[in-house]
């Protein structure tokens, strides 16, 4: 089949790579525009764009696909579209363009975790399993009928980054399987049970702030679920610290939650929480690079007894 692929981040890039080497023809790739990044605000290309350019596939980057992309998509004369973390909502006019419509590669076991951050949510909520769903795109957000589900175990050390990579490979295989079923006329789409639906959202800055009134497990899961982006943070002396790795520590003291219990190069940075304490293993401190907290404390001082502020 002739396929238009829509995706933007690394998750989408892995799906696209698999699709390119399948029996189907990718006639065009659509991704979000390049975005400024880093201190110099240099424009950075999305991973999907790099794959398209590498394979010399026609590429389009619409600011608003519903406005700018309709005629372009129609003129491509594709049989089907595939979306994988594209990042824009598609209009009904776009959904109706191709003979076989659009299928989406979604990083959860729908109807659980509809929306923008299903992979992060599964880790933050402490789920044991998640997976990938291949669904038919319709006007609602991740509400379409389901063709394929593939399950994946969440390991204790999984982060958003590592789990996203695993799910991308699973999703890529499931996408090829789905296209084969659709092309052969044997695809069976099953409507979702809306009563079982849960929803996720785009993270705001306030969602990334560590609340030390929560349990150690909840805090560790938040850190894992936001690594490598948007990254969990905490404030100490009105300065923000990014946290890339944390682990639970047994402690039964009566200090206020958020109190720094240990801060040295041998014991690391340990902070009191609801049911014990949390060691901040890997951090980025103010005016510093990313490093292990013990290394940071080898040359810097954090006062024991100081309290994190929200």
N, C-alpha and C positions, 0 to 999 in steps of 0.2 A: 504493500500500500504506500501511497504518497503521504508523508507525514509532515506537519508543521509542528515544531517543538517550541514550547514556551517554558522558560526557566531562567533562574538568575544565579543562585549561590552554588557552592560546591555540591550540595545534594543534587541539584538539577544537572550539574556537569557530569556526574557519574552516570546518571540515567541516560543523558544524551550520548555519552561515549559508547555505551552498550547498544543503544539504538542505531548508531551509525554503522556498527559492524554486524547488524542483523540483516535479514533479508528485505527489510523495508527501506524505502528511500526517504531520507530527510531532505525535503525540498527547501526548507527555510528554518531559521532559528530566530526566535524573538526573546529578547531579555531586557531588563531594566537599563536605563542610561548609566554611563559611568558616573561614579560618585567621588567627591573629594575625600581624601583620607590623610591622616598623619598631620604633623605640625605644619607642613607646607601646603596642606590642602591640595595636594597633587591628585589629579583625576586617576582613579584606578578602575580598570575594566573588570566586570564580573567574571567569575570562572567560566560560566557558560559561553560568554563571548570569546574567550580564549580558545575554547574547543572548536567553536564554529570557524574562527579564523584559521586555525591549524588545518582544518579539513576543507577549507575554501567553500563553505556553505553560505549561501546568501543570508545576511544578518540584518535585523531591524531592531532599533531601540526606540520605542515610542514613549514620549512623556505621558501621554494618555491614550492607551490603545483603543479605548471606546470611541475616541474622537478621530485619531490620526490613522488607526490601523485597519479599519473595516475594508476599505477598497483594496488595500494591499493584500490582505488575507484572501479576499474573494478572487483576486487575479492569480493567486498561486495555484488554484484548481487542485487542492489537496483532497485526499479521501477522509482524513481524520486529523485532529489536533491532539497533542499530548502535552499536559502541563505538569510541571514538577517544581514547586516552590517558585512560581513566576513572580508574584508580588503585586499583581493588579487584579481587580475584579472585572470579569468579562461580562459584557452586555448580552442580552438574549439574541441580538442581531448577530453577534460574533459566534455565539453557541450554535446558531442555525446554519452557519456557512457551509460546513463540510457534510458530506453524505452520512458519515458515521458519527457526527457530532464531535465531542471532546471527552477524553478520559483524563483523569487526574491521578497522579501518584501522591498519596497523602501519608504522612508519617505517623499514623496511629491506627488502631483497630476501631474504625468507625462503627457506630455513631459516637464513641468516646473520643473526646478531644477534637471536636471540630474547631477550625479557626487557625490562627497564625502561628501558634507556638506549641504544637502537640508534642514534639520530642522533648523540649525543655520541661513541659508540664509533667510528663511521665516520670522523669527523674525527680523533680522537685516534690512531687506527691508520693514518692517512695514506692512506685509500682514495681512489681516483680517482672512483669512482662509488658511488652508493647508490640508494635508491628507496623505493617504497611497495608494500606487498602488501595485497590484500584477501583475507582468509582466513575460513574458517568457525571459529567459536569452539568449542572443546571443553575438557574439564576440564584438560588439560595447558597449560603456559604457551607460547602461540604455536605450538602443534603442529598446529593444524587444517589441513585441506586448503585449497589455494590456488585462488582463482578468477581473480584479476587481479594482474599485476605491472607496475609502471611505473618506468622507470629515470630517474635524475637525476644529472648531473655535479656533482661537488663542486669548486667554484672555490677557488683558492689563498687568497682572502680571506674565504671563508665561515666564519662562526662557528656555534655551535650555534643561536643565535637566527635568523640569516639562512637557514640550511639548513632549519631546522624550518618556517619560514614558506613556503619554496618547496615543501617536501614536503606541507605542509598543503593547499595549493592543488591539487597533483597528486592527493593523497589524496581531496579533496572530489570532484573530477571522476570519479575511479575508483570512488568509493562510489556515485555516481548511476548510473554505467554498470553496476555490479554489481547494484544493485536492479532495474534494467531487465531484465537477463538473468534474474534470479531470478523476477521477476513473469511474464516471458514463457515460463518453463519451459525456457529454452535454456542455463541456467548449467551449466558443467562444472567440477567441483571436482577438483583433482589432488592426491593425497596428497604430503606433503613427504618428502624423503629424509632421514631422521633421521641418517644417517651423515655428512651434510654440515653438520649443525647446529653453530652456535657460540652462545654465550650472553653476555648482559650482566647487570649488576647495578645496584642503587641505589648511588650514590656515598656513601662515608663521608668524614669530614674528612681522614683520612690519604690518601685517593685524590686529593685536590686539591693536596697539597703538591708543589711543584716539586723534582725530584731533579736537581741540577746534574751528577751523574755520567752523565746521559743526553745524547744529542746535541742540538744546537741545534734541529734539525727536530722531534725528539720533544717538546721543551719548548714550541716554538711551537705545535705541534698540540694539546698539552694545554691551553694557554691558549685557543686558538680553540674547542676542544671543550667547555670549561667556561664560556664566555661566552654568555649573561648569567647562567647559574647552573649549578653552585654557585660558580663563580669559582676559578681557580687562585691559590695563595698561596705566598709564601716567607717565611722568618723571617730577620731580621737583627737582631743584638743583642737576641735574644729578643722581638722585636716582629714582628707579622705585616703583610705588605704584600699587598694584593690586586692581581692583574695582569689587565687587560682586553685588552691587546694587547702582543705581543712580536715581535721579528724577529731572525733569525740575523745574526751578525757574524763576519767572517773574523778569526781570531786564532790564533797558533801559540806563545804563551808557555807557560811551564812552571809557572805558579802553580797552586795547588790549585783543584780545581773548586769553584765557589761563591764565589770571591774577587771582590770588587768591583774592576773594572779602571778604570772611569771613573765619575765622579759629579759632573757639572756641568751648567749650563744650556745649554751649547752642544753638548756631546757626549752628553748624556743619562746614563742609568744602565745601565752595561754590566757583565755578570757572566760570569765564566769558566765554561765547561761542558766536556763530554767532548771535543768535536771543534772547539772554537773558543770563541765567546762568544754571549751573547744580550743584546740591548738590551730593557729593560723600557720600552716606549713609553708606555703609559697605566696608571696605578696609582691605588690608594687607599692612602695611607700612614696610619700610626697617628695618630689625632686629626686627620684631614684629610679633605677631600672628594675625590671622583674627579677626576683631572686628568692632563694630560700630565706625564710624569716630569721633563722639562726645565723645565716651569713650577714644579713642586714644588721642584726644585733651585735655582731662582732665589732662594729665600728660606730653604731648609733645607740642612743639611750632612749628607752621608753620607760616611764616611771611606773613601777609597781604600785597598785592602789588607785591609779587614775581610772576614770570611768568613761566608757565610750558614750558619745552623745548622738542622738538620732537627728 
